[in-house]
């Protein structure tokens, strides 16, 4: 019965972690460029149960079968499917159509800069002409930080990422793709960092000016999964209550029989 409590507990913890991920997906369902997270579940290894020190078995160890101690989170992974495109008519909004990421230079509090990657194409221009994201991080191009003349009246971004200011090309936006997305780690603020082993490659994707890529979260599917998880969690609660009731009854029965046995012995004068 104690094993039953542990099995129910691991199931509930597993469902709670799944619910946390789904809640995060729902919270970011309207976040530009957000990629849905998913999670797998796996069971712990089966354990061989052995009966030992049992007088009824002549104190010989005997295997009585296998038992599974419960379930745990297997892995968390990203769904990299393309999100829908929404037209904004903002000159500096961009959407990637295909595989690839914008390269963004992020500067930390110590002044050190690193390159991060994102699908969020919400950009704006600074007073000195740099194209930046909502946090002021600079978009990267063939010449480094992408910068356009502040006095330009017409900014055009072609499908291949080439940027023209009043008909003159000033830079080309860098799109980066990877051989294996398993080497991308979520950095925060809807950006990713490449970990050791990541191999970059040129992207064949196109850039659409005046559009943004929306989240690829399917809200209806996430709500259905949330209901399923809630029911599984409630089942675990009921299992724990059932096991607790059985343990309470067992303890009460043992105590009651012990009292009855003691009273019987006292009535016979066997004990005082």
C-alpha positions as a printed NumPy array, in Angstrom:
array([[  0.   ,   0.   ,   0.   ],
       [  2.899,   2.365,   0.696],
       [  4.112,   1.704,  -2.852],
       [  0.668,   2.751,  -4.038],
       [  1.083,   6.105,  -2.282],
       [  4.449,   6.675,  -3.96 ],
       [  3.16 ,   5.7  ,  -7.402],
       [  0.236,   8.113,  -7.095],
       [  2.576,  10.842,  -5.855],
       [  4.958,  10.526,  -8.836],
       [  2.   ,  10.65 , -11.197],
       [  0.714,  13.849,  -9.618],
       [  4.143,  15.514,  -9.726],
       [  4.453,  14.547, -13.392],
       [  1.052,  16.043, -14.214],
       [  1.943,  19.227, -12.332],
       [  5.079,  19.704, -14.442],
       [  3.082,  19.088, -17.628],
       [  0.517,  21.628, -16.47 ],
       [  3.263,  24.213, -15.871],
       [  4.445,  23.846, -19.479],
       [  0.931,  24.077, -20.889],
       [  0.238,  27.159, -18.762],
       [  3.376,  28.785, -20.165],
       [  2.238,  27.967, -23.717],
       [ -1.161,  29.53 , -23.098],
       [  0.421,  32.605, -21.522],
       [  2.536,  33.066, -24.665],
       [ -0.136,  32.204, -27.22 ],
       [ -0.121,  35.841, -28.382],
       [  3.673,  36.3  , -28.177],
       [  5.229,  37.041, -31.566],
       [  7.55 ,  34.251, -32.747],
       [  6.932,  32.034, -29.722],
       [  7.445,  28.3  , -30.233],
       [  5.28 ,  25.826, -28.357],
       [  6.922,  23.611, -25.746],
       [  5.935,  19.977, -25.313],
       [  6.87 ,  17.303, -22.819],
       [  7.064,  13.519, -22.788],
       [  6.477,  11.171, -19.873],
       [  8.351,   7.981, -19.112],
       [  8.183,   5.359, -16.388],
       [ 10.888,   4.564, -13.899],
       [ 12.689,   1.259, -14.373],
       [ 10.84 ,  -1.831, -13.163],
       [ 12.137,  -3.25 ,  -9.893],
       [ 12.312,  -6.938,  -8.995],
       [ 10.513,  -7.59 ,  -5.704],
       [ 11.955, -10.296,  -3.435],
       [ 10.332, -11.818,  -0.375],
       [ 12.865, -12.237,   2.444],
       [ 12.915, -13.424,   6.084],
       [  9.463, -14.969,   5.876],
       [  8.978, -17.878,   8.287],
       [  6.157, -19.275,   6.187],
       [  8.659, -19.647,   3.339],
       [ 11.271, -21.37 ,   5.545],
       [ 13.139, -18.046,   5.553],
       [ 14.186, -18.562,   1.937],
       [ 14.339, -15.559,  -0.383],
       [ 11.777, -15.795,  -3.166],
       [ 11.221, -13.515,  -6.156],
       [  7.599, -12.428,  -6.291],
       [  7.594, -10.355,  -9.496],
       [  8.34 ,  -6.873, -10.776],
       [  6.979,  -3.522,  -9.632],
       [  7.091,  -0.08 , -11.223],
       [  7.611,   2.88 ,  -8.852],
       [  5.791,   5.374, -11.073],
       [  6.223,   7.919, -13.855],
       [  8.487,  10.919, -14.478],
       [  9.121,  13.635, -17.074],
       [ 11.043,  12.263, -20.041],
       [ 12.115,  15.394, -21.921],
       [ 10.93 ,  18.865, -22.819],
       [ 11.164,  19.828, -26.483],
       [ 10.144,  22.609, -28.854],
       [  7.648,  22.482, -31.68 ],
       [  9.454,  24.394, -34.431],
       [  6.521,  24.518, -36.867],
       [  5.942,  27.797, -38.689],
       [  3.457,  30.133, -37.06 ],
       [  0.859,  32.092, -39.012],
       [  1.844,  35.471, -40.493],
       [  0.085,  38.688, -39.581],
       [  0.359,  41.871, -41.613],
       [  1.253,  44.956, -39.555],
       [  2.34 ,  47.482, -42.217],
       [  5.139,  48.515, -39.838],
       [  8.267,  49.268, -41.89 ],
       [ 10.602,  47.454, -39.492],
       [  8.42 ,  44.451, -38.648],
       [  9.727,  41.312, -40.335],
       [  8.586,  37.701, -40.557],
       [ 10.75 ,  34.742, -41.516],
       [  9.062,  32.381, -43.94 ],
       [ 10.946,  29.099, -43.725],
       [ 13.655,  27.757, -41.419],
       [ 16.045,  30.142, -39.753],
       [ 16.487,  32.806, -37.082],
       [ 17.304,  36.483, -36.776],
       [ 20.713,  37.023, -35.178],
       [ 20.584,  39.507, -32.294],
       [ 23.516,  41.009, -30.38 ],
       [ 22.754,  40.995, -26.66 ],
       [ 24.947,  43.031, -24.293],
       [ 24.939,  42.017, -20.61 ],
       [ 25.455,  44.171, -17.521],
       [ 29.239,  43.735, -17.776],
       [ 29.302,  45.032, -21.327],
       [ 29.989,  41.619, -22.856],
       [ 28.097,  40.89 , -26.074],
       [ 26.848,  37.543, -27.364],
       [ 24.754,  36.516, -30.336],
       [ 21.289,  35.115, -29.638],
       [ 18.682,  33.867, -32.074],
       [ 14.983,  34.594, -32.345],
       [ 11.936,  34.345, -34.604],
       [ 10.444,  37.499, -33.106],
       [ 10.526,  40.057, -35.907],
       [  9.169,  43.067, -34.021],
       [ 11.837,  45.7  , -34.661],
       [ 12.106,  49.455, -34.515],
       [ 14.754,  52.057, -35.33 ],
       [ 16.792,  54.11 , -32.863],
       [ 17.603,  57.792, -33.143],
       [ 20.983,  56.894, -34.675],
       [ 19.519,  54.479, -37.227],
       [ 20.117,  51.071, -35.643],
       [ 17.405,  48.443, -36.055],
       [ 16.694,  46.951, -32.615],
       [ 14.238,  44.613, -30.899],
       [ 11.854,  45.631, -28.102],
       [ 14.712,  45.448, -25.56 ],
       [ 17.131,  47.534, -27.611],
       [ 19.253,  44.59 , -28.789],
       [ 20.706,  45.218, -32.251],
       [ 19.765,  43.165, -35.3  ],
       [ 22.767,  41.662, -37.09 ],
       [ 23.555,  41.852, -40.788],
       [ 26.425,  41.21 , -43.149],
       [ 28.183,  44.354, -41.837],
       [ 27.493,  43.679, -38.152],
       [ 24.924,  45.913, -36.426],
       [ 22.256,  46.807, -39.008],
       [ 22.071,  50.571, -39.426],
       [ 20.132,  52.698, -41.897],
       [ 20.32 ,  56.454, -42.628],
       [ 18.005,  58.295, -40.258],
       [ 17.051,  60.776, -42.992],
       [ 15.988,  58.05 , -45.459],
       [ 12.38 ,  58.386, -46.563],
       [ 11.963,  54.912, -48.046],
       [ 13.239,  51.745, -46.373],
       [ 12.694,  48.539, -48.347],
       [ 13.598,  45.042, -47.141],
       [ 13.741,  42.453, -49.904],
       [ 12.907,  38.75 , -49.63 ],
       [ 16.616,  37.879, -49.423],
       [ 17.107,  40.283, -46.515],
       [ 18.762,  43.058, -48.522],
       [ 17.963,  46.486, -47.046],
       [ 17.606,  49.488, -49.334],
       [ 17.432,  53.082, -48.142],
       [ 16.051,  55.408, -50.838],
       [ 17.019,  52.828, -53.461],
       [ 20.582,  52.275, -52.211],
       [ 21.511,  48.951, -50.543],
       [ 22.967,  49.565, -47.089],
       [ 23.164,  46.044, -45.629],
       [ 21.759,  42.492, -45.73 ],
       [ 20.029,  40.937, -42.725],
       [ 21.697,  37.761, -41.467],
       [ 19.475,  34.707, -41.179],
       [ 21.031,  31.729, -39.401],
       [ 19.851,  28.133, -39.467],
       [ 21.115,  25.03 , -37.641],
       [ 21.663,  21.408, -38.608],
       [ 20.096,  20.22 , -35.35 ],
       [ 17.755,  22.361, -33.245],
       [ 18.44 ,  20.136, -30.226],
       [ 21.569,  22.253, -29.763],
       [ 19.487,  25.372, -29.192],
       [ 18.732,  26.303, -25.605],
       [ 16.011,  28.692, -24.494],
       [ 17.73 ,  31.869, -23.291],
       [ 14.731,  33.954, -22.304],
       [ 12.787,  36.84 , -23.843],
       [ 11.834,  34.504, -26.698],
       [ 15.489,  34.076, -27.715],
       [ 17.727,  31.033, -28.013],
       [ 21.418,  30.444, -27.521],
       [ 23.531,  27.9  , -29.392],
       [ 25.255,  25.41 , -27.072],
       [ 28.417,  23.399, -27.66 ],
       [ 27.977,  21.118, -30.653],
       [ 25.649,  23.433, -32.567],
       [ 26.412,  23.624, -36.277],
       [ 25.165,  26.634, -38.211],
       [ 24.249,  26.743, -41.863],
       [ 22.908,  29.344, -44.255],
       [ 19.16 ,  29.779, -44.282],
       [ 17.079,  29.486, -47.426],
       [ 14.167,  31.309, -45.785],
       [ 12.75 ,  34.611, -47.017],
       [ 11.923,  37.773, -45.1  ],
       [  8.57 ,  39.501, -45.425],
       [  8.577,  43.184, -44.543],
       [  5.563,  44.527, -42.676],
       [  4.604,  41.119, -41.235],
       [  5.202,  39.255, -37.969],
       [  5.128,  35.52 , -37.297],
       [  2.605,  34.625, -34.631],
       [  2.912,  31.972, -31.942],
       [  2.381,  28.406, -33.155],
       [  0.446,  27.485, -29.999],
       [ -2.955,  25.895, -30.678],
       [ -5.03 ,  27.233, -27.802],
       [ -7.821,  24.668, -28.21 ],
       [ -5.39 ,  21.729, -28.103],
       [ -3.706,  23.2  , -25.024],
       [ -7.048,  23.606, -23.233],
       [ -8.   ,  20.006, -24.017],
       [ -4.644,  18.824, -22.671],
       [ -5.162,  20.923, -19.545],
       [ -8.51 ,  19.231, -18.875],
       [ -6.936,  15.783, -19.377],
       [ -4.104,  16.622, -16.99 ],
       [ -6.54 ,  17.948, -14.374],
       [ -8.522,  14.713, -14.455],
       [ -5.349,  12.627, -14.187],
       [ -4.245,  14.72 , -11.221],
       [ -7.619,  14.235,  -9.517],
       [ -7.333,  10.475, -10.106],
       [ -3.992,  10.553,  -8.308],
       [ -5.579,  12.398,  -5.388],
       [ -8.329,   9.79 ,  -5.128],
       [ -5.756,   6.999,  -5.235],
       [ -3.802,   8.563,  -2.38 ],
       [ -6.984,   8.965,  -0.314],
       [ -7.927,   5.33 ,  -0.97 ],
       [ -4.469,   4.123,   0.062],
       [ -4.584,   6.313,   3.162],
       [ -7.987,   4.904,   4.15 ],
       [ -6.691,   1.358,   3.707],
       [ -3.658,   2.094,   5.865],
       [ -5.869,   3.676,   8.541],
       [ -8.145,   0.639,   8.566],
       [ -5.17 ,  -1.712,   8.75 ],
       [ -3.661,   0.132,  11.706],
       [ -7.015,   0.349,  13.469],
       [ -7.679,  -3.345,  12.931],
       [ -4.264,  -4.331,  14.251],
       [ -4.722,  -2.125,  17.317],
       [ -8.246,  -3.412,  17.959],
       [ -7.238,  -7.067,  17.641],
       [ -4.275,  -6.43 ,  19.926],
       [ -6.606,  -4.985,  22.565],
       [ -9.019,  -7.892,  22.199],
       [ -6.186, -10.41 ,  22.485],
       [ -4.834,  -8.662,  25.609],
       [ -8.298,  -8.615,  27.205],
       [ -8.749, -12.317,  26.471],
       [ -5.423, -13.197,  28.054],
       [ -6.264, -11.076,  31.09 ],
       [ -9.614, -12.827,  31.477],
       [ -7.851, -16.176,  31.442],
       [ -5.377, -14.976,  34.011],
       [ -2.499, -15.521,  31.623],
       [ -1.317, -11.961,  32.155],
       [ -2.099,  -9.425,  34.826]])
